[in-house]
Amino acid sequence: MAGTGGRAPLGFKRWLSSSSSSSSSSATPAPRVCVVGSGPAGFYTAQHILKHHGGAQVDIYEKLPVPFGLVRFGVAPDHPEVKNVINAFTQTARLERCAYYGNVTVGRDVTVAELQQAYHAVVLSYGAEDNRVLGIPGENLSGVYSARAFVGWYNGLPENRDLKPDLSCETALILGHGNVALDIARILLSPLGLLRKTDITDCSLAALACSKVKRVWLVGRRGPLQVAFTIKELREMINLPGARPVLNPADFTGLENAVKDAPRPRKRLTELMIKTALEKPGEKTMEAQAAVAQAAEPREWGLKFQRSPQEVLPTPDGRRARGVRMALTRLEGSGDSAKAIPTGDVEELECGLVLSSIGYRSLPLDPAVPFDTQRGIIPNSSGRVDGVPGLYCSGWVKRGPTGVIITTMNDSFDTAQSVLEDLQVGILDVSTSREGFGAVESILRSRGVRPVSFSDWEKIDAAEVARGKAAGKPREKIVDPQEMLRLIGH
């Protein structure tokens, strides 16, 4: 049931199966559900409702012309296997009872109140479209970028297509110890030959080909036992051809004992960091040594711990970043709850590129929807929005920007289950029919908005794949929404 992640009890299942068979009768109108956002949270919510209710109709709205959210715009280009979920989402979108409407900005082109008039249930799954800020002097200097914008740039997110990051320095500093931080480090230091075979955008590949960056430091406020990245990403970074890991053995003193009783994933992750820190240069495989030697200039990356950014330091002309002043910290408490307390000591790290990877942040969508600005989420219980019957949320806007795709899948199934329960017990009144997209279409037309259908997206998709084929890539993403719309004759 919702909130437990467990199986639906027998009575509930019986209702689901009877609803599948009886939904086609004219006795009760089909439940019309609207999902806002076409990333993993939106698609998994839709998938679960469609699978477990044989009569429900689900419409998915997306502000961009193209679907799939962070699967398309967040997953690293060199991780194509993670993008395979797109195949399942495509199957869902092609179902007769599912429709996709891209190029529609909810809150601007159509309000949440208008959607509530048109649908029995509205699920907000629009993710986190902003980033947390450092809140330190110098954050707005040239050469300082959010990880979100940088990832959006190399992945072809339209709003970041003109980022033009300056890669003319030798040292880059990434603030954060999560998987996104490792993704960025890997992209900055990867041999071009590897990147050329991915769906990285043409323009970012050209910029990386001219990059002077040969050293990347990943800096965190806490210690090795608190890093948020996972072992798969760390191992990939350690094995990156042509790049040498630089970890200070002193950072890991005594940690082998400390992790003896830690959960297995944390234990294995820490052991891999210790092994890498203690490894003598001669112990690397012959191929890895050869790759480093062959690199035009040897590249390196490393982890720095217990340092909290105080200020981005400007060049003498006051325009660009030249380094970051760090407060050294000590840890109070242990494990995940350990807090970083400044010791009073500071150090300066020189760098010309600063990337802040301290987390994404959701924004309020519409004044009609409650929003907890402190936590950056819509207040809810098992996905039911507090105080607004018929309104639900799933994904990052429900629980905060954490976890991987599978976390979002479980979370979205939980919300979908809440919708199904509320249909079963009559909290959602389906005795009166709702027009669904029929009502929304006339609103959009009156406001001069032309939605993009899923078959329109498939034309864009085919064009991208064809362009990619010509360049030996899986696809060449179109980064300009206007070009996308021209392609489908909008």
C-alpha positions in Angstrom: 0.0 0.0 0.0 1.0 3.6 -0.3 3.7 4.5 2.1 4.8 1.0 2.8 6.1 -0.1 -0.6 4.5 -3.5 0.1 2.1 -5.5 -2.0 -1.5 -4.5 -2.4 -3.8 -6.6 -0.3 -6.0 -9.2 -1.9 -9.2 -7.1 -1.7 -7.4 -4.2 -3.4 -6.1 -6.4 -6.1 -9.6 -7.8 -6.6 -10.9 -4.3 -7.1 -8.1 -3.5 -9.5 -8.9 -6.6 -11.7 -12.7 -5.9 -11.5 -12.0 -2.2 -12.4 -10.1 -3.5 -15.5 -13.0 -5.5 -16.8 -15.9 -3.1 -15.8 -14.2 0.2 -16.8 -15.4 -0.1 -20.4 -19.1 -0.1 -19.3 -20.8 3.3 -19.4 -21.8 3.1 -15.7 -18.9 5.2 -14.5 -16.7 7.6 -16.6 -13.1 6.6 -17.0 -10.8 8.3 -14.4 -8.8 11.0 -16.1 -5.4 11.6 -14.6 -2.9 14.3 -15.5 0.8 14.0 -14.8 3.0 17.2 -15.0 6.6 16.3 -16.0 7.9 13.6 -18.3 11.0 12.5 -16.5 11.3 9.2 -14.6 8.9 10.3 -11.9 6.2 11.2 -14.4 6.5 8.2 -16.5 6.7 5.7 -13.6 3.6 7.2 -12.0 1.7 7.0 -15.3 3.0 3.4 -16.0 1.8 2.2 -12.6 -1.7 3.7 -12.8 -2.2 2.4 -16.4 -1.0 -1.1 -15.4 -3.2 -1.4 -12.4 -6.4 0.4 -13.6 -7.7 -0.9 -16.8 -9.9 2.2 -17.5 -7.8 5.1 -16.4 -6.6 7.6 -19.0 -3.3 9.4 -18.3 -2.1 12.6 -20.0 1.5 13.6 -19.5 2.5 17.3 -19.8 6.0 18.5 -20.4 7.4 22.1 -20.8 10.0 21.1 -23.3 9.1 19.7 -26.7 11.1 16.5 -25.9 10.4 14.0 -23.1 12.3 12.0 -20.5 13.7 14.8 -18.3 16.9 13.9 -16.5 17.3 10.6 -18.3 18.0 12.7 -21.4 19.5 15.7 -19.8 21.1 14.5 -16.6 22.5 11.0 -17.2 26.1 11.2 -18.3 26.7 10.7 -22.1 29.1 7.8 -21.4 26.4 5.9 -19.4 24.1 4.8 -22.3 23.0 1.7 -20.3 21.2 3.9 -17.7 19.2 5.5 -20.6 17.6 2.2 -21.5 14.6 3.0 -19.3 13.6 5.3 -22.2 12.4 2.1 -24.1 9.9 1.3 -21.3 8.8 4.9 -21.2 8.2 4.9 -24.9 6.1 1.8 -24.6 4.0 3.6 -22.0 3.6 6.7 -24.1 2.4 4.6 -27.1 -0.4 3.0 -25.1 -3.9 3.9 -26.3 -4.8 5.2 -22.8 -1.7 7.5 -22.5 -1.0 10.8 -24.3 2.0 13.1 -24.2 1.8 16.9 -24.6 5.1 18.6 -24.9 5.9 22.3 -25.2 3.3 23.1 -22.5 4.5 25.0 -19.4 2.1 24.3 -16.5 1.7 27.4 -14.3 2.1 29.7 -17.4 0.3 28.2 -20.4 -2.3 26.4 -18.2 -2.7 26.7 -14.4 -2.9 23.9 -11.9 -6.5 25.0 -11.1 -7.5 24.6 -14.8 -5.9 21.1 -14.8 -7.9 20.2 -11.7 -11.1 21.3 -13.5 -10.2 19.1 -16.4 -9.0 15.9 -14.6 -10.1 13.8 -11.7 -6.5 13.7 -10.3 -3.4 15.8 -11.0 0.1 14.5 -10.2 3.0 17.0 -10.1 6.3 15.2 -11.1 8.2 18.2 -12.5 11.4 17.6 -10.6 14.1 20.1 -9.5 14.8 22.8 -12.1 17.1 24.9 -10.0 20.3 24.4 -8.0 21.3 25.1 -4.4 23.5 28.1 -4.1 26.8 28.3 -2.1 25.8 31.7 -0.6 29.5 32.9 -0.5 31.2 36.0 -1.9 32.5 35.6 -5.4 29.9 33.0 -6.4 28.9 35.1 -9.4 32.4 35.6 -10.8 33.2 34.4 -14.3 34.5 30.8 -14.2 32.0 29.7 -11.5 29.2 27.4 -12.7 26.6 25.2 -11.1 26.9 21.5 -11.8 23.3 21.6 -13.0 24.1 24.1 -15.7 27.4 22.4 -16.7 25.7 19.0 -17.0 22.8 20.6 -18.9 25.4 22.2 -21.3 27.1 18.9 -22.3 23.8 17.0 -22.4 22.0 19.5 -24.6 19.5 21.0 -22.2 18.1 24.0 -24.2 18.4 26.5 -21.4 22.1 25.8 -21.0 23.1 25.6 -24.7 24.9 29.0 -24.6 26.8 28.4 -21.4 30.3 28.5 -23.1 32.2 27.5 -20.0 35.8 28.8 -19.9 38.1 25.7 -20.0 41.3 27.6 -20.5 42.7 26.9 -17.0 44.7 23.9 -15.9 43.0 23.3 -12.6 39.2 22.8 -11.9 37.6 22.6 -8.5 34.4 20.7 -8.0 32.6 21.4 -4.8 30.7 18.3 -3.8 31.3 14.5 -3.3 28.3 13.0 -5.1 27.9 11.1 -8.4 27.2 14.3 -10.4 30.6 15.7 -9.2 32.3 12.5 -10.4 30.4 12.6 -13.7 31.7 16.2 -14.3 35.3 15.2 -13.4 35.1 12.2 -15.7 33.8 14.3 -18.6 36.5 17.0 -18.1 39.3 14.4 -18.1 38.0 11.7 -20.5 40.0 11.0 -23.7 38.1 12.6 -26.6 38.1 9.3 -28.4 35.7 7.9 -25.7 33.4 11.0 -25.7 33.1 11.0 -29.5 31.2 7.8 -29.4 28.6 9.2 -27.0 25.6 11.5 -27.4 27.4 14.4 -25.9 26.6 17.6 -27.8 28.7 18.6 -30.8 29.3 22.0 -29.3 30.5 20.7 -25.9 32.7 18.1 -27.6 34.4 20.9 -29.6 35.0 22.9 -26.3 36.4 19.9 -24.5 38.8 19.3 -27.5 40.3 22.7 -26.8 40.2 22.3 -23.0 43.4 23.0 -21.0 42.1 21.4 -17.8 44.4 18.6 -16.7 43.8 18.5 -12.9 40.5 18.2 -11.1 40.0 18.4 -7.3 36.7 17.2 -5.8 36.3 19.0 -2.4 33.8 18.1 0.4 33.0 19.6 3.8 33.1 16.2 5.5 35.3 13.1 5.5 35.7 9.9 3.4 33.0 8.1 5.4 30.4 10.7 4.4 31.0 10.8 0.6 27.7 10.5 -1.4 29.0 8.9 -4.6 28.7 5.2 -5.2 31.4 2.6 -5.8 30.5 2.1 -9.5 31.2 5.7 -10.3 34.4 5.8 -8.2 35.7 2.7 -9.8 35.0 4.2 -13.3 36.9 7.3 -12.3 39.9 5.3 -10.9 40.1 3.3 -14.2 39.7 6.3 -16.5 42.4 6.0 -19.2 45.0 8.7 -19.1 44.1 10.1 -15.7 45.8 9.4 -12.4 44.0 9.4 -9.0 45.8 11.4 -6.3 44.5 10.5 -2.8 46.3 11.4 0.4 46.9 8.3 2.5 46.8 10.5 5.7 43.1 11.2 5.0 42.3 7.5 5.5 44.3 6.7 8.7 42.3 4.5 11.0 39.3 4.2 8.7 39.7 0.5 8.1 38.7 -0.2 11.7 36.0 2.5 11.6 34.2 0.8 8.7 34.4 -2.8 10.0 30.7 -2.7 11.1 29.5 -0.3 8.5 26.9 -1.4 5.9 28.5 -3.3 3.1 28.3 -0.6 0.3 29.9 2.0 2.6 32.6 -0.6 3.7 33.5 -1.5 0.1 33.5 2.1 -1.1 35.9 3.1 1.8 38.2 0.1 1.1 38.4 1.1 -2.5 39.4 4.7 -1.6 42.0 3.3 0.9 43.5 0.9 -1.7 43.7 3.7 -4.3 45.4 6.1 -1.8 48.0 3.5 -0.8 48.7 2.2 -4.3 52.2 2.9 -5.5 52.5 4.2 -9.0 54.2 0.9 -10.0 51.2 -1.1 -9.0 49.0 0.1 -11.7 48.4 -2.2 -14.7 50.8 -1.8 -17.6 48.0 -0.6 -19.8 46.9 2.1 -17.3 50.5 3.3 -17.1 50.8 3.4 -20.8 47.6 5.4 -21.1 48.8 8.0 -18.6 52.2 8.2 -20.4 50.5 8.5 -23.8 48.2 11.3 -22.7 49.4 14.6 -24.3 49.8 15.9 -20.8 49.3 13.6 -17.8 46.0 14.3 -16.2 45.1 13.8 -12.6 42.2 14.1 -10.2 41.9 13.8 -6.4 39.6 14.0 -3.4 40.0 16.7 -0.7 38.1 16.3 2.6 37.0 18.5 5.5 37.1 21.8 3.6 34.2 24.2 3.4 34.2 27.0 0.7 34.3 30.5 2.3 34.9 32.7 -0.8 35.7 32.4 -4.5 38.7 34.6 -4.9 38.8 37.1 -7.8 41.7 37.8 -10.3 43.3 41.3 -9.8 40.8 42.8 -12.3 37.9 41.5 -10.1 36.2 39.7 -12.9 37.3 36.0 -12.9 37.8 33.2 -10.4 41.4 32.5 -9.5 40.9 30.2 -6.5 38.7 29.3 -3.5 39.4 30.1 0.1 38.5 27.1 2.2 37.7 26.8 5.9 39.3 23.6 7.3 36.7 21.6 9.3 36.6 18.9 12.0 33.8 16.4 12.3 31.3 16.3 15.2 29.4 13.0 15.4 29.9 10.1 13.1 28.4 8.4 10.1 26.0 10.2 7.8 24.9 12.5 10.6 28.4 13.9 11.2 28.6 17.7 11.1 31.5 19.8 9.7 32.6 22.4 12.1 35.2 25.1 11.0 38.5 24.8 13.0 39.4 28.4 12.3 42.2 27.5 9.9 41.9 28.4 6.2 43.7 27.5 3.0 43.5 28.7 -0.6 43.2 26.4 -3.5 44.2 27.9 -6.9 41.9 27.1 -9.8 40.3 28.9 -12.8 37.2 26.8 -13.0 34.8 26.3 -10.1 31.8 23.9 -10.3 29.3 23.8 -7.5 27.8 20.4 -7.2 26.0 20.7 -3.9 22.5 19.6 -5.0 19.5 20.4 -7.1 16.5 22.4 -5.9 12.8 22.3 -6.8 10.8 25.5 -7.3 7.2 26.3 -6.7 5.1 25.8 -9.8 1.9 27.7 -9.2 0.6 29.9 -6.3 -2.3 27.4 -5.9 0.1 24.6 -4.8 1.5 24.5 -1.2 5.3 24.6 -1.2 7.8 24.2 1.6 10.6 26.6 0.6 12.8 25.4 3.4 12.9 21.8 2.3 12.3 22.6 -1.4 9.4 20.1 -1.7 5.6 20.0 -1.9 4.3 19.0 1.6 2.6 15.6 1.2 1.7 12.3 2.7 2.5 9.3 0.5 2.3 11.7 -2.4 -1.1 13.2 -1.4 -0.5 17.0 -1.4 -1.4 18.4 2.1 -4.8 20.1 2.2 -5.5 19.8 -1.6 -7.7 16.7 -2.4 -7.1 15.4 -5.9 -3.6 16.8 -6.1 -0.6 14.5 -5.8 3.2 14.7 -6.3 6.0 12.2 -7.1 9.8 12.2 -7.5 12.2 14.9 -6.4 9.5 17.5 -5.9 7.9 15.1 -3.4 10.9 13.9 -1.5 13.9 16.2 -2.4 16.6 15.7 -5.0 18.2 12.5 -3.9 18.6 8.9 -5.1 18.9 7.2 -8.4 16.3 6.2 -11.0 15.2 3.1 -9.1 14.6 5.3 -6.0 12.3 7.5 -8.1 10.6 4.5 -9.5 9.6 3.1 -6.1 8.6 6.6 -4.9 6.4 7.1 -8.0 4.8 3.7 -7.6 4.0 4.8 -4.0 2.2 7.9 -5.2 0.4 6.0 -8.0 -0.8 3.6 -5.4 -2.3 6.5 -3.4 -4.2 7.6 -6.5 -5.5 4.1 -7.0 -6.6 3.8 -3.4 -8.4 7.2 -3.5 -10.2 6.0 -6.7 -11.2 2.8 -4.9 -12.6 4.4 -1.8 -14.3 7.3 -3.6 -12.1 10.1 -2.3 -11.7 10.9 -6.0 -15.2 11.3 -7.4 -15.4 9.8 -10.9 -19.2 9.9 -11.0 -18.9 13.1 -13.1 -16.9 12.8 -16.3 -14.0 15.2 -16.9 -13.0 16.4 -20.3 -9.2 16.0 -19.8 -7.2 17.2 -22.7 -10.3 18.3 -24.6 -10.8 21.1 -22.0 -7.1 21.9 -21.9 -6.7 22.0 -25.6 -9.1 24.9 -26.0 -7.3 26.8 -23.2 -4.0 26.3 -24.9 -5.3 27.3 -28.3 -6.8 30.5 -26.9 -3.3 31.3 -25.5 -1.5 30.5 -28.7 0.2 27.3 -27.4 0.7 24.3 -29.8 1.4 21.1 -27.9 3.9 18.5 -29.3 2.6 15.0 -29.5 4.6 11.8 -28.9 4.6 11.0 -32.6 6.0 14.6 -33.2 8.8 13.7 -30.7 9.4 10.5 -32.6 10.1 12.6 -35.7 12.6 14.7 -33.7 14.1 11.5 -32.3 14.6 10.0 -35.8 16.3 13.3 -37.0 18.7 13.2 -34.1 19.5 9.5 -34.6 20.1 10.2 -38.3 22.4 13.1 -37.6 24.3 11.1 -35.0 24.8 8.2 -37.4 26.5 10.5 -39.9 29.0 11.4 -37.1 29.4 7.9 -35.7 27.4 8.7 -32.5 24.1 7.2 -31.1 22.4 10.6 -31.7 23.2 14.3 -32.2 20.8 16.1 -29.9 19.0 19.2 -31.2 19.5 21.9 -28.6 17.3 24.6 -29.9 13.6 24.2 -29.2 12.7 26.4 -32.2 14.6 24.0 -34.5 12.7 21.1 -32.9 9.4 22.8 -33.6 10.4 23.7 -37.2 11.3 20.1 -37.8 7.7 19.0 -37.0 6.1 21.8 -38.9 5.0 23.8 -35.9 
